[in-house]
Amino acid sequence: MTDVVTKMTTKQERFLEALVSVEAKGDVRTAMDLAGYSKTTKTAYLARELSTQIREATEMLLALYAPKAAMALTSMLEEDAEFDLNTRHVLAAAKEILDRTGFGVRQKIDVEVVHPAMFILPPKDLN
């Protein structure tokens, strides 16, 4: 299986930039409008055409916010601030970003096999 690299159009590149911009805030239709797509262009069409690139842009956006999330967590530890409802939301958001970028808690599962398992199956019925 070979990966086919397709060249994106200028409009598609503008769409991806707009999608992760402050103006669109991740809204596909707004990003399409900012990139110059017609109102009649279906969002599913663009999502199908650019699914890999949309995923990469999303991962890049999360990666860019990972340091800010880490700073939010550590600054709450160092400052003697009151913990209110907003603080809980900031902590939850920071945790989610760090988890999704690979910096969160990692689970480790140890599997120990005491005796190797062997299954003996009956012969096939040839009738």
C-alpha positions as CSV (number, residue, x, y, z in Angstrom):
1,M,0.0,0.0,0.0
2,T,1.5,3.3,-1.0
3,D,0.6,6.7,0.5
4,V,-0.4,9.2,-2.1
5,V,0.6,12.7,-1.3
6,T,-1.9,15.1,-2.7
7,K,-1.2,18.8,-3.2
8,M,-3.6,21.0,-1.4
9,T,-5.1,24.0,-3.1
10,T,-4.6,27.5,-1.7
11,K,-8.2,27.5,-0.5
12,Q,-7.7,24.3,1.4
13,E,-4.6,25.7,3.0
14,R,-6.5,28.8,4.0
15,F,-9.3,26.6,5.4
16,L,-6.8,24.7,7.7
17,E,-5.3,27.9,8.9
18,A,-8.7,29.4,9.6
19,L,-9.9,26.3,11.3
20,V,-7.5,26.7,14.2
21,S,-7.6,30.5,14.2
22,V,-9.1,32.7,16.9
23,E,-11.9,33.8,14.4
24,A,-13.2,30.3,13.6
25,K,-12.4,28.7,17.0
26,G,-12.6,25.2,15.4
27,D,-16.0,25.8,13.7
28,V,-15.8,24.2,10.3
29,R,-18.4,26.3,8.6
30,T,-16.8,29.6,9.8
31,A,-13.4,28.4,8.7
32,M,-14.9,27.6,5.3
33,D,-16.4,31.0,5.0
34,L,-13.1,32.6,6.0
35,A,-11.2,30.6,3.4
36,G,-13.6,31.6,0.7
37,Y,-15.7,28.5,0.2
38,S,-19.3,28.9,-1.1
39,K,-22.1,28.6,1.3
40,T,-23.4,25.7,-0.7
41,T,-20.2,23.6,-0.2
42,K,-21.0,20.8,2.1
43,T,-18.8,20.5,5.3
44,A,-18.8,16.7,4.9
45,Y,-17.1,17.1,1.5
46,L,-14.2,19.1,3.0
47,A,-14.0,16.9,6.1
48,R,-13.6,13.9,3.8
49,E,-11.0,15.5,1.6
50,L,-8.9,16.9,4.4
51,S,-9.5,14.5,7.3
52,T,-5.8,13.7,7.7
53,Q,-4.8,17.4,7.5
54,I,-7.5,18.4,10.0
55,R,-6.3,15.8,12.4
56,E,-2.7,17.0,12.1
57,A,-3.8,20.7,12.5
58,T,-5.7,19.7,15.7
59,E,-2.7,17.8,17.1
60,M,-0.5,20.8,16.4
61,L,-2.9,23.1,18.1
62,L,-3.0,20.9,21.2
63,A,0.8,20.6,21.1
64,L,1.0,24.4,21.1
65,Y,-1.2,24.7,24.2
66,A,0.6,21.9,26.1
67,P,3.3,24.3,27.6
68,K,0.5,26.7,28.7
69,A,-1.4,23.8,30.3
70,A,1.7,22.7,32.1
71,M,2.3,26.3,33.3
72,A,-1.3,26.5,34.5
73,L,-0.8,23.4,36.6
74,T,2.5,24.4,38.1
75,S,1.5,28.0,38.8
76,M,-1.5,26.8,40.9
77,L,1.0,24.8,43.0
78,E,3.3,27.7,43.6
79,E,0.8,30.4,44.2
80,D,-1.3,30.6,47.4
81,A,-4.4,31.2,45.4
82,E,-8.0,30.5,46.4
83,F,-9.3,27.4,44.6
84,D,-12.7,28.3,43.1
85,L,-14.9,26.8,40.4
86,N,-12.9,28.5,37.7
87,T,-9.7,26.9,39.0
88,R,-11.3,23.5,38.7
89,H,-12.2,24.2,35.1
90,V,-8.6,25.4,34.3
91,L,-7.2,22.3,36.0
92,A,-9.5,20.0,34.1
93,A,-8.7,21.7,30.8
94,A,-5.0,21.6,31.5
95,K,-5.2,17.9,32.4
96,E,-7.1,17.1,29.2
97,I,-4.6,18.9,27.0
98,L,-1.7,17.2,28.6
99,D,-3.3,13.8,28.4
100,R,-4.1,14.3,24.7
101,T,-0.6,15.4,23.9
102,G,1.1,12.5,25.6
103,F,2.3,14.3,28.8
104,G,-0.5,13.1,31.0
105,V,-0.7,10.1,33.3
106,R,0.4,6.9,31.6
107,Q,-1.0,3.6,32.5
108,K,1.3,0.6,32.7
109,I,-0.1,-2.9,32.7
110,D,2.0,-5.8,33.8
111,V,1.1,-9.1,32.4
112,E,2.6,-12.2,33.8
113,V,2.1,-15.7,32.3
114,V,2.8,-18.4,34.8
115,H,2.3,-21.4,32.5
116,P,2.2,-21.1,28.7
117,A,-1.2,-22.0,27.4
118,M,-1.7,-24.7,24.8
119,F,-5.0,-25.6,23.3
120,I,-5.5,-29.0,21.7
121,L,-8.5,-28.9,19.3
122,P,-10.4,-32.0,18.2
123,P,-9.9,-33.2,14.6
124,K,-12.2,-31.7,12.0
125,D,-15.2,-33.8,11.0
126,L,-14.6,-34.5,7.3
127,N,-18.2,-35.6,6.7
